[in-house]
Amino acid sequence: MRIVIVGATGNVGTAVLRRLRREAGTELVGVARRLPGPDAGEPYGDVEWHSCDIGAPGAADQLVRIFAGARAVVHLAWQIQPSHDRRTLHRTNVGGSRAVIEAAVRVGVPALVYASSVGTYAPGPKNQPVSENWPATGVETSSYSRDKAEVEALLDGVQREHPKLRVVRLRPGLIFQREAGTEISRYFLGPLVPVRLLRYGRIPLVPSNRRLRMQAVHADDVADAYARAVVGDASGAFNVAADPVLTPELVARHFHGWTLPVAVPVLRAAAALTWRARLQPVDTGWVDLALNVPLMSSHRAETELGWTPQIDTVTALKELFAGMAARAGTGSPPLSPDPALPGRPAALTRGQLPGHP
């Protein structure tokens, strides 16, 4: 069974490689812009690797050759940075997704499994979970959310025109694992935040707002959902999140800190000012996303995929913070803890961080 994973070197891709190795008779093919080196170690060995910039002209033609003979394509590639270059992000995220979809249709791949997100949803409730029927139209002020919603709209059209293609959309919450500690610090905190202080297991102050309620899932658990989607026969959208819901009060309690109530205008203004000054890489769209995306019910994944998370969100968050403090990573370029990778220090200083493959 030949399975192609586009974006196989990132946080989720690494976990999916680990998980799919447990499936008998699988032939794994990895696609990334920056490939792991020959000494990258597990889980990157024994994978057929192809370098491809999916947002570049002609990418669909290159992907057609790579996808030939595949039973399923798992599309995980997504670029988070540079957040100041909206055109580049849209080129990779929407244009690249269009190339992946086009190639899958041209080859006649039986199944396409796409990495959507809770971020594809329109603003919703924080006091009760929604099903997959909640509108997937995004949060307008978040470019990440708009792009996710645009790709879902592309998939809607593909499903109407090519009903024989089995399309699965996984919509996870935040995805944590120790090995992603350095990558997540780079993409969402920047070089000025003293993450090494997390080794003491303390966060003195946690910003608090009644709408800062978020869901998460461990990378190994979300990888299990991807594997079940690949080898099974399910189709459609699936919410994927573990318990408990992460709130400022819960985080403060487990990390021996105090909550600090902060109004929404203050949160947005602080993010805007520091982002424009290149002090950190997260614009106000991410604040709006955190405040507005709904809580999700994972009932459909549990009943139709047979998926059950094995790691609770607090444990996953503690693992991530330990990875941040220890500068944890892997041998792949996106997850590498090596600050000396070409172009990284200057990019960090400018707030233009390297994106996902």
N, C-alpha and C positions, 0 to 999 in steps of 0.2 A: 504494500500500500504506500504509494508515493504521496507525501504531504509537503506542500510548499508553505513556508512561513515567511511572510514579508514583514520585515522589521524584527528579525529573529535575535538581535543582539541587545535589545533594551530590557527594561525591567520585566515586562510581561513575557517578551520573547524568550528570555533566558529561562524563566519558569516553565514555559510551554515546552521548550526543548527537553527539560528535565522530565516533565510529565509524560511526553509522548514516547520517550525511550522505553517506558514500561509497557507500551502496546506492542504485542508480538507482530512481527512481519512489517514493521514500518520502515520506510526509507525517507529520511528527513532531508529536506532541501531548505537552506537558509538564504534569504535575500536581504541585503543591507547595503547602504551606501559605503560605510566603512566596515571592512571585514575584520574579524578577530585574527590575530597572528597565529602562526603554527604552534606556538607554545602557550596559547590562551588557556588550555586545560578544559576541564569539564564545565558545562555540558556542550562545549562547542566542537569537540572532536567527533570524528565519524559523521560529519554532516557535509553534504554537498553544498558548497558556498558559491554564491554569485553576487558580484557587486553591481548595484543598479541604483541610480538616482531616479526614483519613480516620478518625480516632478519634471524631469528633463524632457525635451522634445524627443520623440521616438522611443520613449520608455515602454509604451504598450507593445511595440514590435519585439523589443528585447524580452519582455515578460512572456510573450507568446511562446518563445523558444524555451524559456525556463519552466513554464506551466505544462508543457506537453507531457501527457501521460499521468498527470496528477489526479488523484481521487478527490483531493480537497485543497483549497487555498485558504490560509488563515492570514487575514490582512490586519497587521498590528501597527504598521509604520505610521508615525504621527510626529510632527515637529512642534515643539513647545517654544523654543527660542531660535532666533533673536526676537523678543517680544516687540522691539521697536521697528521691526521690518515686517509689516503686515503683508506686503506683496509676496515675500519669500514664504511665509507661513501658508498663505492661501495656495501658492503654487504647489507646495509639497502636499498639503493636507487634502485639498479638494481636487486639484489637478492630478496629483499622484494617485488618489483614490479612484478617480475617473479612469486612469490608465490601467490600474489593477482590475477594475470591473470590466473594462473593454477587453483586456487580454483573457480574462476568465471566460467571457462569453464567446470570444472567437475560438478558443481552444475547445470549448464544450466541457469545461470542468464540471463535474456533477454537483459540487458543493462549494460555496463561498461563505466563510465565517468571518465576520467583520467586527473589529473592536470599536464599538460605539461607547457610550458613557452615560452616566447620570446627567452629564452636562448637555445632553441632547434635548432634555425635557424643558418645556415651558415652565415658568414660575409656578410653584405649587405648595401644598401644605407641609408644615413642619411638625404637625401633631398627629398625623395618621399616614400610613404608607399608601402609595398609589400603585396601580398595576401598570402593565406595559401599554395599556390603552390611553394613558395620559398623553396629551399632545407632545410630539417630539419636534417642536418648532423652536426650541432654544431660548436662551436669555439674550435679548437683543443687544445689550451693552457689553457682552462678552464675545470677543472674536473667536475664541476656542469653541464656545457654544454654538455660534452661528455656523462655523465650519462643520461641526458635528451634525447639526441639523441639515445642512446642505447635502452632506454625503448620504444621510438617511433618505432624503428626497430623491437622490440619484438611484438608490436601491429600490425605492418604491416603483420608479419607472422601469427598472430592469426586471423586477418581478412581474410587472404587467406584460412586458414584451417577451419575456423568456420564462414562462411558468415552469419549465422543466429544471431550471437551475434552483437548487435548494439553497436558500439564503438564510443564514442565521446571524442575528445581531445580539451581541452580548453588551449589556449596559451596566458595567460595574460601578461601584463607588470608588473612593480613593484606594490605591493599591500599594501595599507596604511589604517590604522584606528587607532583611539586614543588608543584603548585597547591593541594594539600591540606595543606600545611605548617602554616598558621595554624589551620585547622580541627582537625587532629589534636592539635596542641599544646593547644588550648582544651579539647577533649573528654577527653584522656587525661593531660595533664600539669598543666594549670592555670596561673595567672598568675605563680606564684612561681619556677618553674624557669627559669633563665637560658638559654633556647634560643639566644640570639644568639651564645653562645660556640661553638656548633656551626660557625660560619663558619670556624673554624680547622681543622675536620676532625678534632677530637680529642675522645675521651671518656676521661678519665683512669682511671675505675674502672667496670667492668661487673660487676654482680652475677652470680654464677655458681652454677648448680645443675645436676645431671646431667639433670633433666627440663625444663630451660628450652631446649627445642629447638622452633623454630617455623618455619612455612612462610609465604611471602609471594608476591605477584604484583604486577606493575605495573598501574596502573589501565587503561592502554591495552590491555594483554594481556587482562585480564578483560573489558573492553568488547568485544574481538573475540570472546570466547567467547559473550557475550550476543547479539551480532549473528548469529553462526552458529546459535545456538539459535532466534532469531526467524525467520530466513529459511529454515531447514532443516526437516526433518520428524522430528528426534530427540525423544525424550521420556524422562522419568525424571531421575535424579540424576547430576550430574557433578562430580567433584572438580576444582578448578582451582588449581594451584600451580606455581611455577617452582623452579629449583634455583639455588644450593645451599640446604640447610636452614640456617637462621640459628641459630647457637649462640653463647653468650657468648664463647667462644674466637675464633670467626670475627670477631665484631663488634670485639672488642678488638684483633685483629690489623690490621684495616682502618682502625681509628680511633685507632691509636697509643696504646692504653691497656693496662691490666692487669685481669685478672679478680680478683674478690674472692669467694671461696666463702661462700655464705650458706645456712643451713639453712632448710627450708620453714617451720617455726614462726616464725622471725625475719622472713622475707618477709611472711607473713600478718599478724604483729603490727604490723610497720611500716606496711603498707597500712591496717590497721584504725584505728590510732591517728591517722594523718595524715588519713584520710578523715573520721573522726568530728570531728576538729578543723577541718574544712573547709580544710585546707591543700592538698589535691589531690583530684581528682574520681573517683579509681579505688578502688572497694571491694575487699574480699578475694575477691569472686567472680571478678574478672578475673585475680587471681593464680592461683586454683584452675583457671581455664580454661586459662591458659598452661601450667600444670604437667601438666594431665591430657588435653587433646585429643590424639588420635593424629596421627601423620604420615600423609599421604594420598598415594595413587597417582593420577596424572592420566591413566593409560593409557586409560581409557574416553573422556575428552574428546579425546585425541589421535587415537584410532582412529575414533570415531563422529561427532565434530564436525569433525575435521580441524584441531584447534587445536594450535598450538605456540607457547609463549611466546617473545617476541623479546628480552626484557630479563631478565637474571639478577637474583636477589634482592639481591645486594650493590650492584649499580648502582642498583636501585630504591631501596634504603635510603639510599644516598648522595644521591640526588636528593631524597628526602623531607627528610633532615636539612638540605640546602642550602635547601630551601623553608622549613623552620622558622626557620632563622637569618635568612633574608631577609624573613620575614613574608609569604610568597607567598600568593596567593589569586586569586580571580576576581571577576566582578561579581555573582555570586549571593549571597544572604544567608548561607547556611551556609559558603561558602568565602571570604567577604569578610575582608580583613585589617584593616578599619576598626574600631578599638576603640570608636568613638563610636556604633555602632549602638544603637538604643533599648533600654535595659534591660541592656546587656551588662556594664558595669563593676560594677554592684551585684550582678548575678548571679554574676559571677566571684568576688567577695569572699565570697559566701555558699557558694560551691562548687556553685551551681545554674546550670549552663551551659545556654544555649539548645540545644534538641534539633534533630534533623534535621527537615525539613519533612514 
